[in-house]
């Protein structure tokens, strides 16, 4: 399996056609994507201003992969430190970590799972800033606001449990800040799915690298407010989802 650095070099290779460099960027995202693959890709298209027509500005791909690389280096150093500490604790007989590292969290059941269902909902932070924030939280630093993005506004209340309960989601990035009191696992997903093919083709961008004012039409807090809740349960080893009414 080729490495992240191999594909990053291909993104930088100006002798390759833009479509191949774009595919190499996607492969880099399969190696490291802190907002999940689709949401991280969406973030990079906006932050690096990747146009709908790649030939217009192929250097945008370089800006995107370099931002991803910087964030990955911050994560890699922290992961190596964390691994060394965990090995030392195990030698002392303490095998259960006090807190799961943020990069080990599963998307299913994660408070950040909405980013996977709707790639337009993710922190507005640059990827390096997001990694720095998560590393600081892992080190026990108390930071204000949403753990993911720092938003300090009141959470958006989303009905759960067939109307008998509510959960509080960050009004900026849809991270679950206040879980439903029922103790069950809820998934928050958009009523209208965002197709990956449309995101991959960057229909949310213009030909010159600006954000399209037409798609998607609903953004920000209004998009969080339109999320629907599903109760998730395991049944015979299969994940079942029941829409909350």
PyMOL commands that set and color helices and strands:
alter all, ss='L'
color gray80, all
select helices_A, chain A and resi 4-12+18-31+37-47+54-56+59-91+102-104+114-117+127-138+161-163+196-200+220-225
alter helices_A, ss='H'
color red, helices_A
select strands_A, chain A and resi 156-160+165-169+176-178+185-190+227-235+238-243
alter strands_A, ss='S'
color yellow, strands_A
deselect
rebuild
show_as cartoon
